[in-house]
Amino acid sequence: MDLYLLFHTVLMHISAAIVILIYIPLSIPVKLFVWAFVKPLRKEDLRGKVVLITGSSSGIGE
């Protein structure tokens, strides 16, 4: 096996291990933070969508 090919193979395996062991576990808390704190604060564009309002006995839900 050529030394360059061996080095390249080892480097690719190390890169894959870094992604699996570091990036993926760190991305999960970031995604949970965005889902829990950032997403509820953004306003959703309701143009062109159907909205069903329920649960009121007076006012707009009546």
DSSP file (Angstrom, degrees, kcal/mol; ACC not computed):
  #  RESIDUE AA STRUCTURE BP1 BP2  ACC     N-H-->O    O-->H-N    N-H-->O    O-->H-N    TCO  KAPPA ALPHA  PHI   PSI    X-CA   Y-CA   Z-CA
    1    1 A M              0   0    0      0, 0.0     2,-0.0     0, 0.0     5,-0.0   0.000 360.0 360.0 360.0 133.3    0.0    0.0    0.0
    2    2 A D     >  -     0   0    0      1,-0.1     4,-2.2     4,-0.0     5,-0.2  -0.359 360.0-128.0 -64.9 143.1    1.3    3.4   -0.9
    3    3 A L  H  > S+     0   0    0      1,-0.2     4,-2.5     2,-0.2     5,-0.2   0.872 109.4  52.8 -62.4 -38.6    2.3    5.6    2.0
    4    4 A Y  H  > S+     0   0    0      2,-0.2     4,-2.5     1,-0.2    -1,-0.2   0.914 109.6  48.3 -63.6 -43.1    0.2    8.5    0.7
    5    5 A L  H  > S+     0   0    0      2,-0.2     4,-2.4     1,-0.2    -2,-0.2   0.888 111.6  50.0 -65.4 -39.5   -2.9    6.2    0.4
    6    6 A L  H  X S+     0   0    0     -4,-2.2     4,-2.4     2,-0.2    -2,-0.2   0.923 111.7  48.0 -63.5 -45.1   -2.4    4.9    3.9
    7    7 A F  H  X S+     0   0    0     -4,-2.5     4,-2.5     1,-0.2    -2,-0.2   0.912 112.2  49.7 -61.6 -43.3   -2.1    8.5    5.2
    8    8 A H  H  X S+     0   0    0     -4,-2.5     4,-2.2     2,-0.2    -2,-0.2   0.907 110.9  49.1 -63.3 -42.9   -5.2    9.6    3.4
    9    9 A T  H  X S+     0   0    0     -4,-2.4     4,-2.1     2,-0.2    -2,-0.2   0.922 112.6  47.2 -63.2 -45.3   -7.2    6.6    4.7
   10   10 A V  H  X S+     0   0    0     -4,-2.4     4,-2.4     1,-0.2    -2,-0.2   0.915 111.7  51.3 -63.4 -42.7   -6.1    7.2    8.3
   11   11 A L  H  X S+     0   0    0     -4,-2.5     4,-2.3     1,-0.2    -2,-0.2   0.888 109.4  50.1 -62.5 -40.1   -6.9   10.9    7.9
   12   12 A M  H  X S+     0   0    0     -4,-2.2     4,-2.3     2,-0.2    -1,-0.2   0.889 110.9  49.2 -65.9 -39.7  -10.4   10.1    6.6
   13   13 A H  H  X S+     0   0    0     -4,-2.1     4,-2.2     2,-0.2    -2,-0.2   0.897 111.4  49.0 -66.9 -39.6  -11.1    7.8    9.5
   14   14 A I  H  X S+     0   0    0     -4,-2.4     4,-2.3     2,-0.2    -2,-0.2   0.912 110.9  50.8 -65.2 -41.5   -9.9   10.4   12.0
   15   15 A S  H  X S+     0   0    0     -4,-2.3     4,-2.2     1,-0.2    -2,-0.2   0.918 110.7  48.5 -61.6 -44.1  -12.2   13.0   10.3
   16   16 A A  H  X S+     0   0    0     -4,-2.3     4,-2.4     1,-0.2    -1,-0.2   0.893 110.8  51.0 -64.1 -39.4  -15.2   10.7   10.5
   17   17 A A  H  X S+     0   0    0     -4,-2.2     4,-3.0     2,-0.2     5,-0.3   0.889 108.4  51.8 -65.6 -38.9  -14.5    9.9   14.1
   18   18 A I  H  X>S+     0   0    0     -4,-2.3     4,-2.4     2,-0.2     5,-1.3   0.923 110.9  48.0 -62.9 -43.5  -14.3   13.6   15.0
   19   19 A V  I  <>S+     0   0    0     -4,-2.2     5,-2.1     3,-0.2    -2,-0.2   0.933 117.2  41.9 -62.2 -45.4  -17.6   14.2   13.3
   20   20 A I  I  <5S+     0   0    0     -4,-2.4    -2,-0.2     1,-0.2    -1,-0.2   0.907 122.6  37.1 -70.3 -41.9  -19.3   11.3   15.1
   21   21 A L  I  <5S+     0   0    0     -4,-3.0    -2,-0.2    -5,-0.2    -3,-0.2   0.754 132.9  16.5 -86.6 -24.6  -17.7   11.9   18.5
   22   22 A I  I  X5S+     0   0    0     -4,-2.4     4,-1.7    -5,-0.3    -3,-0.2   0.812 122.0  44.2-114.9 -55.4  -17.7   15.7   18.7
   23   23 A Y  I  ><S+     0   0    0     -5,-1.3     4,-2.0     1,-0.2     5,-0.2   0.933 112.7  47.9 -66.0 -49.2  -19.9   17.4   16.2
   24   24 A I  H  ><S+     0   0    0     -5,-2.1     4,-1.2     1,-0.2    -1,-0.2   0.934 113.2  46.3 -62.9 -48.4  -23.1   15.3   16.5
   25   25 A P  H  4 S+     0   0    0      0, 0.0    -1,-0.2     0, 0.0    -2,-0.2   0.862 115.4  48.3 -62.9 -32.1  -23.3   15.3   20.3
   26   26 A L  H  X S+     0   0    0     -4,-1.7     4,-1.0     1,-0.2    -2,-0.2   0.788 106.4  56.8 -76.2 -26.8  -22.6   19.1   20.4
   27   27 A S  H  X S+     0   0    0     -4,-2.0     4,-2.4    -3,-0.2    -1,-0.2   0.777  95.2  66.5 -75.7 -24.8  -25.3   19.8   17.7
   28   28 A I  H  X S+     0   0    0     -4,-1.2     4,-2.3     1,-0.2     5,-0.2   0.946 101.8  44.8 -64.7 -49.4  -28.1   18.1   19.7
   29   29 A P  H  > S+     0   0    0      0, 0.0     4,-2.4     0, 0.0    -1,-0.2   0.869 113.0  53.1 -62.6 -33.4  -28.1   20.7   22.6
   30   30 A V  H  X S+     0   0    0     -4,-1.0     4,-2.4     2,-0.2    -2,-0.2   0.928 110.0  47.0 -65.8 -43.7  -27.9   23.5   20.1
   31   31 A K  H  X S+     0   0    0     -4,-2.4     4,-2.5     1,-0.2    -1,-0.2   0.893 112.5  49.9 -64.6 -39.4  -30.9   22.1   18.2
   32   32 A L  H  X S+     0   0    0     -4,-2.3     4,-2.4     2,-0.2     5,-0.2   0.896 110.1  51.0 -65.5 -39.2  -32.9   21.7   21.4
   33   33 A F  H  X>S+     0   0    0     -4,-2.4     4,-2.8     2,-0.2     5,-0.8   0.933 112.0  46.2 -62.4 -46.1  -32.0   25.3   22.5
   34   34 A V  I  X>S+     0   0    0     -4,-2.4     5,-2.8     1,-0.2     4,-0.8   0.918 114.2  48.4 -62.9 -43.3  -33.3   26.6   19.1
   35   35 A W  I  <5S+     0   0    0     -4,-2.5    -1,-0.2    -5,-0.2    -2,-0.2   0.883 119.4  38.0 -64.3 -38.9  -36.4   24.5   19.3
   36   36 A A  I  <5S+     0   0    0     -4,-2.4    -2,-0.2    -5,-0.2    -1,-0.2   0.837 133.2  15.1 -84.6 -34.5  -37.2   25.5   22.9
   37   37 A F  I  <5S+     0   0    0     -4,-2.8     4,-0.3    -5,-0.2    -3,-0.2   0.765 127.2  37.7-116.0 -32.8  -36.2   29.2   23.0
   38   38 A V  I >X<S+     0   0    0     -5,-0.8     3,-0.8    -4,-0.8     4,-0.8   0.905 109.1  55.2 -91.1 -45.4  -35.8   30.7   19.5
   39   39 A K  G >4<S+     0   0    0     -5,-2.8     3,-0.9     1,-0.2    -4,-0.1   0.877 103.9  54.0 -60.7 -41.8  -38.5   29.0   17.4
   40   40 A P  G 34 S+     0   0    0      0, 0.0    -1,-0.2     0, 0.0    -2,-0.1   0.777 105.9  55.5 -65.2 -22.3  -41.4   30.1   19.7
   41   41 A L  G <4 S+     0   0    0     -3,-0.8     2,-0.3    -4,-0.3    -2,-0.2   0.687  89.4  89.0 -83.4 -17.9  -40.3   33.7   19.5
   42   42 A R  S << S-     0   0    0     -3,-0.9     2,-0.4    -4,-0.8    -4,-0.0  -0.614  78.8-127.6 -80.9 138.9  -40.4   33.8   15.7
   43   43 A K        -     0   0    0     -2,-0.3     2,-0.4     1,-0.0    -2,-0.1  -0.695  19.1-134.2 -86.5 136.2  -43.7   34.8   14.1
   44   44 A E        -     0   0    0     -2,-0.4     2,-0.6     1,-0.0    -1,-0.0  -0.725  18.0-119.9 -90.9 138.0  -45.1   32.5   11.5
   45   45 A D        -     0   0    0     -2,-0.4    -1,-0.0     1,-0.1     0, 0.0  -0.670  28.3-176.3 -77.3 118.6  -46.4   33.9    8.3
   46   46 A L    >   +     0   0    0     -2,-0.6     3,-1.9     2,-0.1     2,-0.2   0.350  35.7 129.0-100.3   5.0  -50.1   32.9    8.0
   47   47 A R  T 3  S+     0   0    0      1,-0.3     3,-0.1     3,-0.0    -2,-0.1  -0.428  81.2  11.0 -63.7 129.4  -50.8   34.4    4.6
   48   48 A G  T 3  S+     0   0    0      1,-0.3     2,-0.3    -2,-0.2    -1,-0.3   0.551 107.4 110.9  81.6   8.0  -52.4   31.8    2.4
   49   49 A K    <   -     0   0    0     -3,-1.9     2,-0.5     2,-0.0    -1,-0.3  -0.800  67.8-121.1-113.5 156.7  -53.0   29.3    5.3
   50   50 A V        -     0   0    0     -2,-0.3     2,-0.4    -3,-0.1    -3,-0.0  -0.838  26.6-163.2 -96.4 131.2  -56.2   28.2    7.0
   51   51 A V        -     0   0    0     -2,-0.5     2,-0.6     2,-0.0    -5,-0.0  -0.962   5.1-159.2-118.9 131.2  -56.4   28.9   10.7
   52   52 A L        -     0   0    0     -2,-0.4     2,-0.5     2,-0.0     9,-0.0  -0.947   5.9-164.0-111.4 119.3  -58.9   27.2   13.0
   53   53 A I        +     0   0    0     -2,-0.6     2,-0.3     7,-0.1     3,-0.1  -0.907  19.9 165.0-105.3 124.2  -59.6   29.0   16.3
   54   54 A T        +     0   0    0     -2,-0.5     8,-0.1     1,-0.1     7,-0.1  -0.841  37.4  54.4-131.3 166.9  -61.4   26.9   18.9
   55   55 A G  S    S+     0   0    0     -2,-0.3     2,-0.4     1,-0.3    -1,-0.1   0.712  72.9 112.2  89.4  22.9  -62.1   26.9   22.6
   56   56 A S        -     0   0    0      5,-0.4    -1,-0.3    -3,-0.1     3,-0.1  -0.964  46.8-162.8-129.0 147.7  -63.9   30.2   23.2
   57   57 A S  S    S+     0   0    0     -2,-0.4     2,-0.3     1,-0.1    -1,-0.1   0.486  80.5  18.6-103.3  -6.3  -67.5   31.0   24.2
   58   58 A S  S >  S+     0   0    0      0, 0.0     3,-0.8     0, 0.0     2,-0.2  -0.963 102.5  25.7-152.7 169.2  -67.3   34.6   23.1
   59   59 A G  G >  S-     0   0    0     -2,-0.3     3,-1.2     1,-0.2    -3,-0.1  -0.471 118.2 -12.3  77.2-144.2  -65.3   37.0   21.0
   60   60 A I  G 3  S+     0   0    0      1,-0.3    -1,-0.2    -2,-0.2    -7,-0.1   0.756 135.0  54.6 -68.8 -25.9  -63.3   35.8   18.0
   61   61 A G  G <         0   0    0     -3,-0.8    -5,-0.4     1,-0.2    -1,-0.3   0.574 360.0 360.0 -84.8  -7.7  -63.6   32.1   18.9
   62   62 A E    <         0   0    0     -3,-1.2    -1,-0.2    -7,-0.1    -2,-0.1   0.489 360.0 360.0 -72.6 360.0  -67.4   32.1   19.1
